[in-house]
Each structure stands twice: as C-alpha cells, then as structure tokens.
C-alpha cells in the first residue's frame, strides 16, 4: 500500500486496527505529513489494541457461607453456587463470597443477591446493579409511641413509582447540588431534576419503613430501607454503557453483565466519584424522612446510624462489589457511626449487629432473609384469599401498604426462614447480634400496579372486546 494515496479508515481497519475516536486524527496526521509505509507503521504502534484479556481458565476460589436445609433450598444453593462459579472466571476478580441469604438473579454468571465479588482496579456496574446504594437507616426516638411514629411516617413518606410534585419536595442541599453538577455523568439538568423529585421517596419492591422497639432498651426505633431511586438507576445505565465499550476493547469473552470500567482511567475516576455522590444523595434520602417524623412530633432524636448493603467498597486497589451484603469492616464505611442493620421480614426483628473480618466473610454479613423462590412461584403456592393470607401472616402487627393494595409477595412466607439465616450467621462467623428491634408495624409500597392506569385501560378494552 503506497502512502502517497490518501489513507482512509478502511485502510487502517484492514491493517488490523479497531475503529475509535483516535482514528480521525490519526488519518489527518498520516495524510498531512505524507508518511511512508515504515513511518506510518511506527506512528500507528501507539494505537495498537492490547491482546484481549482472557477469562480465568478456572474459577477463582470463593467462600460459601450458606448451606441447604431442605429440598427447596438445595435447588436455590445449587443455582447460586453455579452462577458464582461462572462469575468468578471474570478476569478482574480475585476473591468472592456468598451469604446465607443468597439467591440467584439473572442468567448464569450473574452475581447473586447475597454475593460479594472482589475485583482488582476495576468497577463492575452490573455487580452493584441499578439499585445503587440500597441501604438501611435507623433512628432512635427514645420512649416515643410506636403508633405515633408510624402515623407520622405514613403521612410524610412516599412509596411507588415516580417522585414528589414540586409543592411536596424536600429542600435539596446546596452542597449536594454542587456535587451533582461537578460530575459530568450526573450533572445534567434531567438528572438533577429527578434527584430533586425523588428525594424523600422509597420506591417499591422489598423497600420498607419499619417501626419497632429495642429489645435491650425499649426505645422506639424507625428503620427505612431503600436505595438511590431514579438518580442511581440512571447512573447505572450510563455505567453499563461505558463498561460495555471497555469490554469490547479489552475482554470480548467477558459476559456483558460482568463488563468493567478500569479504575485507572478517566472514565473510572469519574464513575467512582459519581458513585460517592449517589451514596450521599441516598443517605440524605433517608435522613429527610427520619427528620420529618421528628419535626412533626417535635421529639428528640436519641441516636442514628446507617449502612448500605448494595454498593462498591474500595480498599487500596481492591473493589468489593456487595450485591446484597452488609459491610462489617469499618474500612468500608468512611462515615461509620454505629453498628450495622440486618432486616429479615416484617414479622421478625431487625438485627443490630457488629463483627470482625475473617478470611471467609471478607468483611461482610447477610443483608436480610433472601428468597428461595420467585415472586410468581410464591403467589402460586398460596391458597385462600389475599386478605386471609395477609391477616394470618401479620397477626398482631400494624402493617400498611401505601398503595392500599396488599402485596402477598412481601409477606413473611415469601422469604427464607429467618431463624435459619440467623443460625448460619452464627455458624459462619457473619456478625454478632447485639440488639434487636422488635416489630410493631411497617409500611411498604404494596401492589401499586393493580390499579395502574395502563392496567385499567387494558381491562376496559378486554371488556369491550367481549361484548
């Protein structure tokens, strides 16, 4: 190929180079300086793609802090372990663990809920998922009446899709706004608009607002459980797109859900900083709800602490991806103020725990009770009316659904046996229970889709077609 002819992108692709942003400037440089064949080859050396990073031939060893105690759990544990074995062939991973509440999610090779995956100099968005920084916060309201706390919370919280209208939004802190606007991944107007609207909202699914009393002190405590809502979901989508570009370039054999962003890149630094802003937003999201209750009732806050259980934690050049795992080690939480929280189900106490890092727990504990079967399977397994099932499983508790529609897939029977999880926590050294918040009642989103506008429209159309 003679370089006196104009060099094009197709010429460079035929030479084995991958298309990229660099190519346009390279073509201009080659043609402007009329580089001969040898000069061009020397110049293009800098743009050669490295050899693809291969998957580990053998799965990296990981710790199994779970065991099956019945046939249903055997199938669950089998799927979790198999998926984890595939996951641990990802080139960046150096260690991992699964917790007693682990359950599979997604195709084989996807990190299970209740899984921890440790990567070197890499952030895997798919391993923290869309619900970035899903977390729990506890506020101790002293000897306040539990019902008064639950009533005040019900009046101020927000469950279900979307955010708050402008008249009901909480004040957005100036320092948080500046943090959003200083990061190109989360600083656009749409992102900030959603961050404002979603502040003080809890979403749906297994997120809750729980009120109970300390077994140790008798004090009334409120616990909220939710993540980063719209802002986190949007950052996750952007992160997956960035990771996919790197995957195609660096390791095409890696599964798409396990793509990573190299930390020592501009994209890696920017994404890591964005994660910290989303973390702060999520913490604030909890705080505004707890503070609203205190202000409504004009009562003093005795104590407060929180922890995330769905995040990426950094220790040197290692990134611990906890997909539903509670950090025990203080090194993972720069703002640690107390012990950790592990909720089980609405009829069981929220556990207050502390613990040490071991070789097998990697500094983590379970994040809840987990599921053995899917929501659909659970629905099919129940007999009787929804109200009958609800009354039987919530007897003695003040359980409310924000949508006024009961979601039986969030009742206690939808989750693993709480005592089994606690027994395995003790057996595998996954934190020590130092107190329990005994349940009084809780609020959850409920089946908000039952009367959703799209569903009503569909049902009306079906009725018309039958006539």
C-alpha positions in Angstrom: 0.0 0.0 0.0 1.6 3.3 -1.1 1.1 6.2 1.4 1.1 8.8 -1.4 -2.5 7.8 -1.9 -4.9 9.2 0.7 -5.2 6.9 3.7 -8.7 6.1 4.9 -10.3 4.5 7.9 -10.8 1.3 5.8 -7.1 1.1 5.2 -6.4 1.2 8.9 -9.1 -1.4 9.7 -7.5 -3.7 7.0 -4.2 -3.3 8.9 -5.9 -4.8 12.0 -6.8 -1.6 13.9 -10.1 -1.2 15.7 -12.3 1.8 14.9 -12.3 4.5 17.6 -12.1 8.2 18.3 -8.4 8.2 17.7 -8.7 7.2 14.1 -9.9 10.6 12.7 -6.9 12.5 14.0 -4.5 9.7 13.0 -5.7 9.8 9.4 -5.3 13.5 9.3 -1.8 13.2 10.7 -0.7 10.5 8.3 -2.0 12.3 5.2 -0.9 15.8 6.2 2.7 14.6 6.8 2.7 12.1 3.9 4.1 9.3 6.0 5.6 6.5 4.0 4.8 2.9 4.9 7.5 2.5 7.6 6.8 5.9 9.1 3.1 5.1 9.2 3.7 1.7 10.9 5.9 3.3 13.5 3.3 6.1 14.2 0.4 3.6 14.5 2.2 1.5 17.1 0.7 3.7 19.8 -2.8 2.8 18.7 -2.5 -1.0 18.6 -5.1 -2.6 20.8 -3.6 -4.9 23.5 -4.3 -8.6 23.3 -7.8 -9.4 24.6 -7.8 -10.3 28.3 -8.9 -13.9 28.6 -11.3 -15.3 31.2 -9.8 -17.2 34.1 -9.5 -20.9 32.9 -10.6 -22.0 36.4 -13.0 -20.1 38.6 -11.3 -18.1 41.3 -11.9 -19.7 44.8 -14.7 -18.1 46.8 -16.2 -18.7 50.2 -19.6 -20.4 50.6 -21.3 -19.2 53.8 -24.6 -21.0 53.1 -26.0 -24.5 53.3 -29.3 -26.0 52.2 -31.6 -27.3 55.0 -34.4 -28.6 52.8 -35.1 -29.6 49.2 -36.3 -26.1 48.2 -33.0 -24.6 49.5 -31.0 -27.3 47.7 -32.1 -26.0 44.3 -31.5 -22.4 45.4 -28.0 -23.1 46.7 -27.1 -25.1 43.6 -28.1 -22.3 41.3 -26.3 -19.7 43.4 -23.0 -21.7 43.6 -23.1 -22.5 39.8 -23.7 -18.8 38.9 -20.9 -17.7 41.2 -18.5 -20.3 39.7 -19.2 -18.8 36.3 -18.9 -15.3 37.6 -15.5 -16.0 39.2 -14.0 -16.6 35.8 -14.2 -12.9 35.1 -10.6 -11.7 34.6 -10.6 -8.9 37.2 -11.8 -11.0 40.1 -9.5 -12.2 42.8 -11.9 -13.3 45.6 -15.6 -13.7 46.4 -18.1 -14.9 48.9 -21.8 -15.8 49.2 -24.0 -15.2 52.2 -26.8 -17.3 53.9 -29.5 -15.1 52.2 -28.1 -15.7 48.7 -30.5 -16.2 45.8 -30.0 -16.3 42.1 -30.9 -13.4 39.9 -30.4 -13.2 36.1 -28.7 -15.6 33.8 -25.8 -18.0 34.8 -22.7 -15.9 35.7 -24.7 -13.0 37.2 -23.7 -12.1 40.7 -26.4 -13.5 43.0 -28.2 -11.4 45.6 -26.1 -12.1 48.8 -22.9 -12.2 46.8 -19.6 -10.4 47.2 -17.1 -10.2 44.3 -13.6 -8.6 44.8 -12.0 -7.0 41.7 -8.6 -5.5 41.2 -8.6 -2.0 39.9 -12.0 -2.4 38.2 -15.6 -1.3 38.9 -18.3 -3.6 37.6 -21.6 -1.7 37.3 -23.5 -4.9 36.8 -22.3 -6.2 40.1 -23.9 -3.3 42.1 -27.0 -3.2 39.8 -29.4 -0.4 39.2 -30.4 0.0 42.9 -27.1 1.6 43.7 -26.5 2.1 47.5 -29.6 0.3 48.6 -29.3 0.8 52.3 -30.9 1.0 55.8 -31.1 3.8 58.3 -32.2 3.6 62.0 -33.3 6.5 64.2 -33.8 6.0 67.9 -36.8 8.1 69.1 -36.5 7.2 72.8 -39.8 6.4 74.5 -42.0 7.7 71.7 -45.3 5.9 71.0 -44.7 3.5 68.1 -48.1 4.2 66.6 -47.4 7.9 66.6 -44.1 7.3 64.8 -45.7 5.1 62.2 -48.6 7.5 61.7 -46.3 10.5 61.2 -44.1 8.5 58.9 -47.1 7.3 56.8 -48.0 11.0 56.4 -44.6 12.1 55.2 -43.1 9.2 53.2 -43.7 8.3 49.5 -43.8 4.8 48.0 -44.4 3.7 44.5 -43.2 4.9 41.1 -42.1 8.5 40.3 -41.3 11.3 42.6 -42.9 14.1 44.5 -44.6 17.1 42.9 -42.9 20.4 43.4 -45.2 21.5 46.2 -44.2 18.5 48.3 -40.5 18.2 47.6 -37.9 18.4 50.3 -35.2 21.1 50.2 -32.3 19.9 48.1 -29.0 20.7 50.0 -26.7 23.2 48.2 -23.6 21.1 48.7 -25.3 18.1 47.2 -26.4 20.1 44.1 -22.8 21.3 43.7 -21.6 17.7 43.9 -24.0 16.6 41.2 -23.2 19.5 38.9 -19.4 18.9 39.2 -19.6 15.4 37.8 -20.3 15.0 34.0 -22.1 11.7 34.5 -24.7 13.1 36.9 -24.6 16.8 36.4 -27.2 17.2 33.5 -30.4 19.1 34.1 -32.6 16.0 33.8 -30.6 14.1 36.4 -30.7 17.0 38.8 -34.5 17.3 38.2 -35.0 13.7 39.1 -32.7 13.9 42.1 -34.9 16.7 43.4 -38.2 15.0 42.8 -37.1 11.6 44.2 -35.6 12.9 47.4 -37.8 11.6 50.2 -39.2 8.6 48.2 -38.8 4.9 48.8 -39.8 3.1 45.6 -41.4 -0.3 45.7 -40.5 -4.0 45.9 -38.9 -5.0 49.2 -38.3 -1.5 50.4 -40.0 -0.5 53.6 -40.4 1.8 56.6 -40.3 -0.3 59.8 -41.2 0.8 63.4 -40.4 -1.3 66.4 -38.8 -1.2 69.9 -35.3 -2.1 71.0 -35.3 -5.4 72.9 -32.5 -4.0 75.1 -33.7 -0.5 75.9 -37.4 -0.5 75.0 -36.8 2.6 72.9 -38.9 3.2 69.8 -36.9 2.9 66.6 -37.7 3.6 62.9 -35.8 1.9 60.1 -36.0 2.8 56.4 -34.9 0.6 53.6 -34.4 1.9 50.0 -31.8 2.9 47.5 -30.9 5.7 45.1 -34.1 5.6 43.1 -34.0 7.4 39.7 -30.6 9.0 40.0 -28.9 5.7 40.8 -30.8 3.9 38.1 -29.7 6.5 35.5 -26.0 6.4 36.6 -26.1 2.6 36.4 -27.4 2.7 32.8 -24.5 5.1 31.9 -22.0 3.0 33.7 -23.1 -0.2 31.9 -22.7 1.6 28.5 -19.2 2.7 29.5 -18.2 -0.7 30.7 -19.5 -2.3 27.5 -17.2 -0.1 25.4 -14.3 -1.3 27.5 -15.5 -4.9 27.4 -15.5 -4.9 23.6 -12.0 -3.5 23.6 -10.4 -5.3 26.5 -12.2 -8.6 27.0 -14.8 -9.6 24.5 -15.2 -13.0 26.1 -16.4 -11.5 29.4 -20.2 -11.6 29.8 -21.9 -8.3 29.2 -23.4 -8.2 32.7 -19.8 -8.5 34.1 -18.2 -5.8 32.0 -16.0 -3.4 33.9 -14.6 0.1 33.9 -10.8 0.2 34.6 -10.4 2.4 37.7 -7.1 3.9 36.4 -8.9 5.7 33.5 -10.6 9.0 33.3 -13.9 7.1 33.0 -13.1 5.0 36.0 -12.3 8.0 38.2 -15.4 9.9 37.1 -17.7 6.9 37.7 -16.2 6.3 41.1 -16.7 9.9 42.1 -20.3 9.8 40.8 -20.9 6.7 43.0 -19.9 8.6 46.0 -22.3 11.5 45.2 -25.1 9.0 44.7 -24.2 7.5 48.1 -24.5 10.9 49.7 -27.8 11.5 48.0 -29.2 8.2 49.2 -28.1 8.9 52.8 -29.9 12.3 52.5 -32.9 10.5 51.1 -33.2 8.5 54.4 -32.4 11.5 56.6 -35.2 13.8 55.2 -37.8 11.1 56.0 -36.5 10.5 59.6 -36.1 14.2 60.3 -39.7 14.9 59.0 -41.1 12.5 61.7 -39.0 14.1 64.4 -40.2 17.6 63.3 -43.9 16.5 63.0 -44.0 15.1 66.5 -41.5 17.6 68.0 -39.4 14.8 69.6 -35.7 14.4 70.2 -33.6 12.0 68.2 -31.6 9.8 70.6 -29.3 8.1 68.1 -29.0 7.3 64.4 -26.8 5.1 62.2 -27.0 3.6 58.7 -25.3 1.3 56.3 -25.6 0.4 52.6 -25.7 -3.2 51.6 -25.6 -2.8 47.8 -22.6 -0.9 46.8 -18.9 -1.0 45.7 -16.4 -0.6 48.6 -12.8 0.3 47.9 -9.7 -0.9 49.9 -6.5 0.1 48.1 -6.6 -1.3 44.6 -9.4 -3.8 45.5 -13.1 -3.1 44.8 -15.6 -5.1 46.9 -18.8 -5.4 45.0 -21.5 -6.3 47.5 -24.7 -7.3 45.8 -26.9 -7.5 48.9 -24.3 -7.9 51.7 -23.8 -5.9 54.8 -20.3 -4.4 55.5 -19.0 -5.4 58.9 -15.5 -3.9 58.4 -15.3 -0.1 59.3 -12.8 0.4 56.5 -15.6 0.1 54.0 -17.6 3.0 55.6 -15.9 6.4 56.0 -18.8 7.8 58.0 -19.4 4.9 60.3 -21.3 5.9 63.4 -22.7 2.7 64.9 -23.4 -1.0 64.4 -25.0 -2.5 61.3 -28.6 -3.3 60.5 -29.9 -6.6 59.0 -33.7 -6.7 58.4 -35.3 -10.2 58.0 -39.1 -9.8 57.2 -42.0 -7.6 58.5 -42.8 -10.1 61.3 -39.2 -10.6 62.5 -36.9 -8.2 64.4 -34.4 -6.0 62.6 -31.0 -7.3 63.8 -28.4 -4.8 65.1 -25.0 -6.4 64.6 -21.3 -5.9 64.8 -18.5 -8.2 63.7 -14.9 -8.8 62.5 -13.5 -9.5 59.1 -12.4 -13.2 58.5 -10.9 -15.0 55.5 -14.3 -16.4 54.6 -16.7 -13.5 55.2 -14.4 -10.9 53.6 -15.7 -8.3 56.0 -19.4 -8.8 55.2 -22.6 -10.3 56.7 -26.0 -11.1 55.1 -28.3 -8.2 54.3 -31.6 -9.9 55.0 -33.5 -13.1 54.7 -33.4 -13.6 50.9 -35.8 -15.7 48.8 -35.9 -19.4 47.9 -38.5 -18.9 45.1 -39.5 -16.2 42.8 -42.5 -13.8 43.4 -44.5 -15.6 40.8 -43.8 -19.0 42.3 -44.7 -17.7 45.8 -48.1 -16.3 44.5 -48.9 -19.7 43.0 -48.0 -21.5 46.2 -50.5 -19.6 48.4 -54.2 -20.7 48.9 -57.1 -18.6 50.3 -58.0 -15.0 49.6 -55.4 -12.3 49.7 -57.0 -10.8 52.9 -57.0 -14.2 54.6 -53.3 -14.7 53.8 -52.5 -11.2 54.9 -54.3 -11.5 58.3 -52.7 -14.8 59.1 -49.2 -13.7 58.4 -49.4 -10.2 60.0 -51.3 -11.0 63.1 -50.6 -8.6 65.9 -48.8 -6.1 63.6 -49.7 -2.8 62.1 -48.8 -3.5 58.5 -49.8 -0.9 55.9 -49.4 -0.8 52.1 -49.0 2.7 50.7 -51.0 1.9 47.5 -53.8 0.3 49.7 -53.3 -2.9 47.8 -51.7 -5.9 49.6 -48.6 -7.4 48.0 -48.5 -11.0 49.3 -45.0 -11.5 47.7 -43.7 -9.3 50.5 -45.3 -11.2 53.4 -43.1 -13.2 55.7 -43.7 -16.5 53.9 -42.1 -15.1 50.7 -38.7 -15.1 52.4 -36.3 -17.7 53.8 -36.8 -18.9 57.3 -35.3 -16.1 59.5 -34.0 -18.4 62.2 -32.1 -20.4 59.5 -30.4 -17.2 58.4 -29.5 -16.3 62.0 -28.2 -19.8 62.7 -25.9 -19.7 59.6 -24.7 -16.2 60.6 -23.5 -17.7 63.8 -22.1 -20.9 62.2 -20.1 -19.0 59.6 -19.0 -16.0 61.8 -21.0 -13.4 60.0 -21.6 -10.9 62.7 -22.8 -10.9 66.3 -26.3 -9.7 67.2 -26.1 -7.1 69.9 -29.7 -5.9 69.9 -33.0 -6.5 68.1 -35.7 -4.0 67.0 -38.9 -6.0 67.8 -41.6 -5.3 65.2 -44.6 -3.0 65.8 -45.5 -2.4 62.2 -44.3 -1.3 58.8 -45.2 0.5 55.6 -44.5 -0.9 52.1 -45.5 0.1 48.6 -47.9 -2.8 48.1 -49.2 -3.9 44.7 -49.3 -0.4 43.2 -49.6 -1.8 39.7 -53.0 -3.5 40.4 -54.9 -0.3 39.7 -52.3 1.4 37.5 -53.8 3.5 34.6 -52.4 1.2 31.9 -53.9 -1.9 33.6 -57.3 -0.2 34.0 -57.2 0.8 30.3 -56.3 -2.7 29.2 -59.1 -4.3 31.3 -61.7 -1.9 29.9 -60.5 -2.8 26.4 -60.9 -6.5 27.1 -64.4 -5.9 28.4 -65.4 -4.0 25.3 -64.0 -6.8 23.1 -66.1 -9.4 24.9 -69.3 -7.6 24.1 
